[in-house]
Amino acid sequence: MHRAPLGDVEPDLSPVYGAEAISLVTQLTRESWSLSGRAWPQYVRSETPYRFVPGRTS
């Protein structure tokens, strides 16, 4: 992936915070994953595959 500017930042007229934000992220993640047509991951949280890649932090 490469960082690229997205253009002008527009103000969020309906910000979401706290539990409502977590709920929204959960809903959007589930919908996006379902639309991908891929099988749901079967690993437990402690076995989540990830790695740290050295590089810029911003």
Residue, then its C-alpha position, 0 to 999 in steps of 0.5 A: m500500500h502507498r499513502a496518498p492524499l485524499g483531497d480536502v477534508e470535509p467536516d463530519l456533520s454526524p460524528v459517532y462516539g463510544a459504544e455507538a461507534i463500536s456498534l457501527v464499526t462492527q456492523l460495517t465490518r460484518e457487512s463488508w466481509s459478507l459482501s466479499g464472499r469469503a468464509w468467516p475467519q475461524y481463529v480465536r482472537s489470541e491467534t489473530p494473524y498480524r505482523f508489525v512492519p517497520g517504517r513511518t509512523s505517520 
